Amino acid sequence: MNFVSVCKNCGRTIESDFFYCPWCGFQKKEPALKSELEDEVFDKLESQQVAGIEKRICEMKEKLDELERDFASFVADSSPLSKKIGG
C-alpha cells in the first residue's frame, strides 16, 4: 500500500516517497542520494588534501635532511680551520 500526500505547490495528490511532483516538478524532499553523493565528494576532497599535506611534509623533511647534512659537512670542514686560526 502506497501512502499519498499533497503537493505543496500545485495541490495534486502524489505518492509520499516521490522526491518531485510529477505534475509540476516541485521538489518535495531532498533525495537521500544527494547526501550520500555529497559525503562521497567531501571524503574524496579530504583524502586529496591529506595526501597533498603528507606530500609537502615529506618534501620538507627531505629538504631539512639535506640542510642538516650540509650543515654537518660545513661544521666538520670548518673545525680544522678554526683550530688553525685560533692556534
N, CA, C and O atoms as a printed pandas DataFrame, in Angstrom:
     atom_number atom_name residue_name chain_id  residue_number  x_coord  y_coord  z_coord
0              1         N          MET        A               1    0.834   -1.174    0.000
1              2        CA          MET        A               1    0.000    0.000    0.000
2              3         C          MET        A               1    0.885    1.245    0.000
3              4         O          MET        A               1    1.709    1.417    0.898
4              5         N          ASN        A               2    0.723    2.105   -0.989
5              6        CA          ASN        A               2    1.476    3.351   -1.089
6              7         C          ASN        A               2    0.736    4.465   -0.378
7              8         O          ASN        A               2   -0.478    4.620   -0.516
8              9         N          PHE        A               3    1.489    5.231    0.380
9             10        CA          PHE        A               3    0.905    6.384    1.042
10            11         C          PHE        A               3    0.954    7.562    0.075
11            12         O          PHE        A               3    1.859    7.668   -0.752
12            13         N          VAL        A               4   -0.014    8.423    0.194
13            14        CA          VAL        A               4   -0.065    9.581   -0.683
14            15         C          VAL        A               4    0.011   10.851    0.138
15            16         O          VAL        A               4   -0.304   10.873    1.327
16            17         N          SER        A               5    0.440   11.915   -0.536
17            18        CA          SER        A               5    0.475   13.234    0.088
18            19         C          SER        A               5    0.039   14.253   -0.953
19            20         O          SER        A               5   -0.222   13.907   -2.105
20            21         N          VAL        A               6   -0.036   15.477   -0.547
21            22        CA          VAL        A               6   -0.472   16.546   -1.433
22            23         C          VAL        A               6    0.722   17.439   -1.737
23            24         O          VAL        A               6    1.455   17.835   -0.830
24            25         N          CYS        A               7    0.915   17.754   -3.007
25            26        CA          CYS        A               7    1.986   18.656   -3.425
26            27         C          CYS        A               7    1.708   20.044   -2.864
27            28         O          CYS        A               7    0.604   20.570   -3.008
28            29         N          LYS        A               8    2.710   20.632   -2.227
29            30        CA          LYS        A               8    2.546   21.959   -1.644
30            31         C          LYS        A               8    2.503   23.056   -2.707
31            32         O          LYS        A               8    2.082   24.179   -2.430
32            33         N          ASN        A               9    2.936   22.727   -3.914
33            34        CA          ASN        A               9    2.970   23.733   -4.974
34            35         C          ASN        A               9    1.684   23.746   -5.801
35            36         O          ASN        A               9    1.073   24.796   -5.995
36            37         N          CYS        A              10    1.272   22.545   -6.294
37            38        CA          CYS        A              10    0.109   22.518   -7.195
38            39         C          CYS        A              10   -1.142   21.928   -6.553
39            40         O          CYS        A              10   -2.236   22.069   -7.099
40            41         N          GLY        A              11   -0.997   21.260   -5.384
41            42        CA          GLY        A              11   -2.148   20.722   -4.677
42            43         C          GLY        A              11   -2.613   19.363   -5.148
43            44         O          GLY        A              11   -3.615   18.859   -4.642
44            45         N          ARG        A              12   -1.931   18.754   -6.089
45            46        CA          ARG        A              12   -2.340   17.432   -6.582
46            47         C          ARG        A              12   -1.821   16.339   -5.655
47            48         O          ARG        A              12   -0.871   16.545   -4.900
48            49         N          THR        A              13   -2.454   15.186   -5.725
49            50        CA          THR        A              13   -2.070   14.035   -4.919
50            51         C          THR        A              13   -0.891   13.328   -5.577
51            52         O          THR        A              13   -0.900   13.044   -6.775
52            53         N          ILE        A              14    0.136   13.050   -4.749
53            54        CA          ILE        A              14    1.314   12.315   -5.233
54            55         C          ILE        A              14    1.687   11.265   -4.197
55            56         O          ILE        A              14    1.268   11.348   -3.042
56            57         N          GLU        A              15    2.468   10.286   -4.609
57            58        CA          GLU        A              15    2.934    9.269   -3.672
58            59         C          GLU        A              15    3.918    9.894   -2.702
59            60         O          GLU        A              15    4.700   10.767   -3.076
60            61         N          SER        A              16    3.878    9.451   -1.470
61            62        CA          SER        A              16    4.697   10.041   -0.412
62            63         C          SER        A              16    6.189    9.862   -0.636
63            64         O          SER        A              16    6.982   10.693   -0.194
64            65         N          ASP        A              17    6.583    8.793   -1.316
65            66        CA          ASP        A              17    8.010    8.555   -1.492
66            67         C          ASP        A              17    8.593    9.269   -2.713
67            68         O          ASP        A              17    9.780    9.110   -2.998
68            69         N          PHE        A              18    7.800   10.042   -3.432
69            70        CA          PHE        A              18    8.297   10.821   -4.567
70            71         C          PHE        A              18    9.158   11.978   -4.050
71            72         O          PHE        A              18    8.845   12.595   -3.032
72            73         N          PHE        A              19   10.236   12.254   -4.765
73            74        CA          PHE        A              19   11.078   13.403   -4.439
74            75         C          PHE        A              19   10.569   14.661   -5.136
75            76         O          PHE        A              19   10.727   15.772   -4.630
76            77         N          TYR        A              20    9.956   14.469   -6.306
77            78        CA          TYR        A              20    9.438   15.587   -7.097
78            79         C          TYR        A              20    7.981   15.310   -7.461
79            80         O          TYR        A              20    7.581   14.157   -7.626
80            81         N          CYS        A              21    7.212   16.355   -7.583
81            82        CA          CYS        A              21    5.831   16.216   -8.031
82            83         C          CYS        A              21    5.853   15.913   -9.533
83            84         O          CYS        A              21    6.461   16.663  -10.297
84            85         N          PRO        A              22    5.197   14.820   -9.973
85            86        CA          PRO        A              22    5.200   14.505  -11.399
86            87         C          PRO        A              22    4.372   15.485  -12.227
87            88         O          PRO        A              22    4.487   15.511  -13.452
88            89         N          TRP        A              23    3.550   16.281  -11.576
89            90        CA          TRP        A              23    2.676   17.215  -12.285
90            91         C          TRP        A              23    3.336   18.569  -12.516
91            92         O          TRP        A              23    3.264   19.120  -13.614
92            93         N          CYS        A              24    3.978   19.102  -11.482
93            94        CA          CYS        A              24    4.551   20.454  -11.612
94            95         C          CYS        A              24    6.067   20.488  -11.457
95            96         O          CYS        A              24    6.696   21.503  -11.758
96            97         N          GLY        A              25    6.665   19.385  -10.987
97            98        CA          GLY        A              25    8.117   19.329  -10.830
98            99         C          GLY        A              25    8.644   19.894   -9.536
99           100         O          GLY        A              25    9.856   19.986   -9.342
100          101         N          PHE        A              26    7.731   20.280   -8.634
101          102        CA          PHE        A              26    8.147   20.839   -7.348
102          103         C          PHE        A              26    8.930   19.797   -6.563
103          104         O          PHE        A              26    8.515   18.641   -6.474
104          105         N          GLN        A              27   10.070   20.205   -5.990
105          106        CA          GLN        A              27   10.885   19.285   -5.206
106          107         C          GLN        A              27   10.275   19.127   -3.827
107          108         O          GLN        A              27   10.242   20.061   -3.026
108          109         N          LYS        A              28    9.792   17.917   -3.570
109          110        CA          LYS        A              28    9.110   17.637   -2.308
110          111         C          LYS        A              28   10.106   17.469   -1.175
111          112         O          LYS        A              28    9.916   18.022   -0.092
112          113         N          LYS        A              29   11.157   16.717   -1.414
113          114        CA          LYS        A              29   12.176   16.493   -0.392
114          115         C          LYS        A              29   13.509   16.225   -1.066
115          116         O          LYS        A              29   13.570   15.859   -2.240
116          117         N          GLU        A              30   14.560   16.411   -0.311
117          118        CA          GLU        A              30   15.909   16.174   -0.822
118          119         C          GLU        A              30   16.118   14.672   -1.019
119          120         O          GLU        A              30   15.801   13.878   -0.134
120          121         N          PRO        A              31   16.640   14.291   -2.154
121          122        CA          PRO        A              31   16.935   12.876   -2.352
122          123         C          PRO        A              31   18.027   12.399   -1.390
123          124         O          PRO        A              31   18.972   13.136   -1.110
124          125         N          ALA        A              32   17.900   11.198   -0.898
125          126        CA          ALA        A              32   18.902   10.634    0.004
126          127         C          ALA        A              32   20.231   10.473   -0.720
127          128         O          ALA        A              32   21.293   10.567   -0.104
128          129         N          LEU        A              33   20.174   10.232   -2.014
129          130        CA          LEU        A              33   21.391   10.049   -2.786
130          131         C          LEU        A              33   22.240   11.312   -2.811
131          132         O          LEU        A              33   23.467   11.235   -2.866
132          133         N          LYS        A              34   21.592   12.476   -2.772
133          134        CA          LYS        A              34   22.334   13.726   -2.781
134          135         C          LYS        A              34   23.239   13.804   -1.565
135          136         O          LYS        A              34   24.401   14.197   -1.676
136          137         N          SER        A              35   22.722   13.436   -0.421
137          138        CA          SER        A              35   23.516   13.449    0.797
138          139         C          SER        A              35   24.672   12.461    0.695
139          140         O          SER        A              35   25.796   12.777    1.087
140          141         N          GLU        A              36   24.407   11.287    0.180
141          142        CA          GLU        A              36   25.452   10.283    0.016
142          143         C          GLU        A              36   26.504   10.763   -0.975
143          144         O          GLU        A              36   27.701   10.559   -0.769
144          145         N          LEU        A              37   26.053   11.401   -2.052
145          146        CA          LEU        A              37   26.975   11.920   -3.051
146          147         C          LEU        A              37   27.832   13.037   -2.459
147          148         O          LEU        A              37   29.034   13.093   -2.717
148          149         N          GLU        A              38   27.230   13.920   -1.676
149          150        CA          GLU        A              38   27.993   14.980   -1.028
150          151         C          GLU        A              38   29.043   14.391   -0.096
151          152         O          GLU        A              38   30.187   14.843   -0.083
152          153         N          ASP        A              39   28.658   13.384    0.680
153          154        CA          ASP        A              39   29.613   12.739    1.583
154          155         C          ASP        A              39   30.769   12.141    0.801
155          156         O          ASP        A              39   31.926   12.266    1.202
156          157         N          GLU        A              40   30.461   11.495   -0.308
157          158        CA          GLU        A              40   31.497   10.881   -1.139
158          159         C          GLU        A              40   32.449   11.938   -1.694
159          160         O          GLU        A              40   33.666   11.757   -1.679
160          161         N          VAL        A              41   31.886   13.038   -2.180
161          162        CA          VAL        A              41   32.707   14.107   -2.745
162          163         C          VAL        A              41   33.600   14.728   -1.668
163          164         O          VAL        A              41   34.795   14.930   -1.886
164          165         N          PHE        A              42   33.014   15.028   -0.506
165          166        CA          PHE        A              42   33.801   15.640    0.556
166          167         C          PHE        A              42   34.850   14.680    1.111
167          168         O          PHE        A              42   35.942   15.111    1.481
168          169         N          ASP        A              43   34.538   13.388    1.174
169          170        CA          ASP        A              43   35.530   12.405    1.609
170          171         C          ASP        A              43   36.698   12.367    0.628
171          172         O          ASP        A              43   37.858   12.290    1.034
172          173         N          LYS        A              44   36.382   12.421   -0.672
173          174        CA          LYS        A              44   37.440   12.404   -1.691
174          175         C          LYS        A              44   38.293   13.668   -1.588
175          176         O          LYS        A              44   39.520   13.594   -1.660
176          177         N          LEU        A              45   37.652   14.827   -1.421
177          178        CA          LEU        A              45   38.395   16.075   -1.277
178          179         C          LEU        A              45   39.298   16.043   -0.045
179          180         O          LEU        A              45   40.448   16.480   -0.088
180          181         N          GLU        A              46   38.757   15.520    1.045
181          182        CA          GLU        A              46   39.536   15.445    2.276
182          183         C          GLU        A              46   40.744   14.538    2.099
183          184         O          GLU        A              46   41.838   14.866    2.560
184          185         N          SER        A              47   40.558   13.398    1.433
185          186        CA          SER        A              47   41.684   12.486    1.231
186          187         C          SER        A              47   42.733   13.110    0.311
187          188         O          SER        A              47   43.929   12.883    0.494
188          189         N          GLN        A              48   42.288   13.902   -0.685
189          190        CA          GLN        A              48   43.239   14.596   -1.559
190          191         C          GLN        A              48   44.012   15.655   -0.779
191          192         O          GLN        A              48   45.212   15.833   -0.987
192          193         N          GLN        A              49   43.324   16.353    0.116
193          194        CA          GLN        A              49   44.008   17.346    0.944
194          195         C          GLN        A              49   45.039   16.681    1.836
195          196         O          GLN        A              49   46.168   17.160    1.950
196          197         N          VAL        A              50   44.658   15.580    2.470
197          198        CA          VAL        A              50   45.574   14.869    3.354
198          199         C          VAL        A              50   46.778   14.376    2.565
199          200         O          VAL        A              50   47.910   14.488    3.035
200          201         N          ALA        A              51   46.550   13.830    1.369
201          202        CA          ALA        A              51   47.652   13.345    0.536
202          203         C          ALA        A              51   48.578   14.498    0.154
203          204         O          ALA        A              51   49.799   14.343    0.160
204          205         N          GLY        A              52   47.999   15.653   -0.179
205          206        CA          GLY        A              52   48.812   16.817   -0.523
206          207         C          GLY        A              52   49.637   17.299    0.653
207          208         O          GLY        A              52   50.809   17.640    0.498
208          209         N          ILE        A              53   49.035   17.327    1.815
209          210        CA          ILE        A              53   49.752   17.753    3.024
210          211         C          ILE        A              53   50.868   16.773    3.337
211          212         O          ILE        A              53   51.983   17.187    3.655
212          213         N          GLU        A              54   50.585   15.477    3.252
213          214        CA          GLU        A              54   51.606   14.463    3.521
214          215         C          GLU        A              54   52.763   14.578    2.525
215          216         O          GLU        A              54   53.923   14.413    2.902
216          217         N          LYS        A              55   52.454   14.859    1.268
217          218        CA          LYS        A              55   53.495   15.021    0.247
218          219         C          LYS        A              55   54.373   16.221    0.577
219          220         O          LYS        A              55   55.598   16.137    0.495
220          221         N          ARG        A              56   53.747   17.347    0.953
221          222        CA          ARG        A              56   54.521   18.545    1.296
222          223         C          ARG        A              56   55.380   18.303    2.538
223          224         O          ARG        A              56   56.522   18.758    2.597
224          225         N          ILE        A              57   54.847   17.601    3.517
225          226        CA          ILE        A              57   55.621   17.292    4.725
226          227         C          ILE        A              57   56.825   16.436    4.370
227          228         O          ILE        A              57   57.925   16.662    4.875
228          229         N          CYS        A              58   56.618   15.453    3.501
229          230        CA          CYS        A              58   57.716   14.578    3.073
230          231         C          CYS        A              58   58.788   15.387    2.338
231          232         O          CYS        A              58   59.980   15.200    2.581
232          233         N          GLU        A              59   58.369   16.288    1.438
233          234        CA          GLU        A              59   59.323   17.133    0.720
234          235         C          GLU        A              59   60.094   18.027    1.681
235          236         O          GLU        A              59   61.303   18.206    1.535
236          237         N          MET        A              60   59.391   18.590    2.669
237          238        CA          MET        A              60   60.051   19.441    3.652
238          239         C          MET        A              60   61.046   18.637    4.497
239          240         O          MET        A              60   62.121   19.136    4.832
240          241         N          LYS        A              61   60.694   17.413    4.836
241          242        CA          LYS        A              61   61.586   16.554    5.613
242          243         C          LYS        A              61   62.854   16.251    4.818
243          244         O          LYS        A              61   63.958   16.277    5.362
244          245         N          GLU        A              62   62.685   15.962    3.514
245          246        CA          GLU        A              62   63.843   15.697    2.663
246          247         C          GLU        A              62   64.757   16.924    2.578
247          248         O          GLU        A              62   65.979   16.793    2.649
248          249         N          LYS        A              63   64.167   18.116    2.426
249          250        CA          LYS        A              63   64.961   19.342    2.362
250          251         C          LYS        A              63   65.658   19.602    3.687
251          252         O          LYS        A              63   66.811   20.032    3.704
252          253         N          LEU        A              64   64.980   19.350    4.793
253          254        CA          LEU        A              64   65.578   19.530    6.109
254          255         C          LEU        A              64   66.742   18.568    6.304
255          256         O          LEU        A              64   67.787   18.957    6.824
256          257         N          ASP        A              65   66.569   17.311    5.889
257          258        CA          ASP        A              65   67.657   16.339    5.989
258          259         C          ASP        A              65   68.865   16.796    5.166
259          260         O          ASP        A              65   70.007   16.669    5.609
260          261         N          GLU        A              66   68.607   17.327    3.968
261          262        CA          GLU        A              66   69.683   17.826    3.117
262          263         C          GLU        A              66   70.396   19.006    3.783
263          264         O          GLU        A              66   71.624   19.083    3.770
264          265         N          LEU        A              67   69.626   19.915    4.358
265          266        CA          LEU        A              67   70.226   21.051    5.060
266          267         C          LEU        A              67   71.049   20.607    6.261
267          268         O          LEU        A              67   72.112   21.168    6.528
268          269         N          GLU        A              68   70.565   19.603    6.987
269          270        CA          GLU        A              68   71.307   19.091    8.140
270          271         C          GLU        A              68   72.619   18.451    7.703
271          272         O          GLU        A              68   73.643   18.605    8.369
272          273         N          ARG        A              69   72.585   17.722    6.567
273          274        CA          ARG        A              69   73.822   17.124    6.045
274          275         C          ARG        A              69   74.799   18.215    5.622
275          276         O          ARG        A              69   75.991   18.130    5.919
276          277         N          ASP        A              70   74.299   19.244    4.927
277          278        CA          ASP        A              70   75.157   20.357    4.509
278          279         C          ASP        A              70   75.747   21.070    5.716
279          280         O          ASP        A              70   76.929   21.415    5.718
280          281         N          PHE        A              71   74.930   21.292    6.743
281          282        CA          PHE        A              71   75.410   21.963    7.951
282          283         C          PHE        A              71   76.470   21.126    8.655
283          284         O          PHE        A              71   77.496   21.647    9.093
284          285         N          ALA        A              72   76.211   19.813    8.763
285          286        CA          ALA        A              72   77.179   18.924    9.409
286          287         C          ALA        A              72   78.490   18.926    8.629
287          288         O          ALA        A              72   79.569   18.933    9.220
288          289         N          SER        A              73   78.393   18.920    7.316
289          290        CA          SER        A              73   79.590   18.964    6.478
290          291         C          SER        A              73   80.320   20.298    6.660
291          292         O          SER        A              73   81.548   20.326    6.741
292          293         N          PHE        A              74   79.589   21.374    6.724
293          294        CA          PHE        A              74   80.171   22.700    6.917
294          295         C          PHE        A              74   80.894   22.784    8.256
295          296         O          PHE        A              74   82.011   23.292    8.344
296          297         N          VAL        A              75   80.238   22.278    9.291
297          298        CA          VAL        A              75   80.838   22.310   10.625
298          299         C          VAL        A              75   82.084   21.444   10.653
299          300         O          VAL        A              75   83.091   21.831   11.245
300          301         N          ALA        A              76   82.034   20.277   10.022
301          302        CA          ALA        A              76   83.191   19.377   10.003
302          303         C          ALA        A              76   84.344   20.007    9.226
303          304         O          ALA        A              76   85.500   19.882    9.628
304          305         N          ASP        A              77   84.043   20.676    8.131
305          306        CA          ASP        A              77   85.078   21.313    7.312
306          307         C          ASP        A              77   85.670   22.535    7.993
307          308         O          ASP        A              77   86.855   22.820    7.823
308          309         N          SER        A              78   84.874   23.254    8.753
309          310        CA          SER        A              78   85.350   24.490    9.362
310          311         C          SER        A              78   86.053   24.255   10.692
311          312         O          SER        A              78   86.730   25.160   11.181
312          313         N          SER        A              79   85.925   23.102   11.285
313          314        CA          SER        A              79   86.567   22.835   12.572
314          315         C          SER        A              79   88.081   22.908   12.490
315          316         O          SER        A              79   88.683   23.589   13.320
316          317         N          PRO        A              80   88.735   22.246   11.537
317          318        CA          PRO        A              80   90.197   22.375   11.461
318          319         C          PRO        A              80   90.641   23.815   11.166
319          320         O          PRO        A              80   91.690   24.261   11.630
320          321         N          LEU        A              81   89.828   24.523   10.394
321          322        CA          LEU        A              81   90.164   25.904   10.069
322          323         C          LEU        A              81   90.136   26.760   11.320
323          324         O          LEU        A              81   91.020   27.595   11.512
324          325         N          SER        A              82   89.155   26.575   12.165
325          326        CA          SER        A              82   89.073   27.374   13.379
326          327         C          SER        A              82   90.210   27.029   14.329
327          328         O          SER        A              82   90.651   27.883   15.098
328          329         N          LYS        A              83   90.692   25.784   14.286
329          330        CA          LYS        A              83   91.825   25.400   15.141
330          331         C          LYS        A              83   93.093   26.069   14.634
331          332         O          LYS        A              83   93.921   26.518   15.427
332          333         N          LYS        A              84   93.253   26.141   13.290
333          334        CA          LYS        A              84   94.437   26.768   12.736
334          335         C          LYS        A              84   94.457   28.258   13.031
335          336         O          LYS        A              84   95.503   28.823   13.349
336          337         N          ILE        A              85   93.279   28.900   12.922
337          338        CA          ILE        A              85   93.213   30.337   13.153
338          339         C          ILE        A              85   93.436   30.633   14.621
339          340         O          ILE        A              85   94.154   31.569   14.972
340          341         N          GLY        A              86   92.831   29.848   15.462
341          342        CA          GLY        A              86   92.949   30.091   16.907
342          343         C          GLY        A              86   94.298   29.657   17.462
343          344         O          GLY        A              86   94.738   30.200   18.476
344          345         N          GLY        A              87   94.976   28.689   16.826
345          346        CA          GLY        A              87   96.170   28.130   17.410
346          347         C          GLY        A              87   97.371   28.580   16.745
347          348         O          GLY        A              87   98.473   28.190   17.130
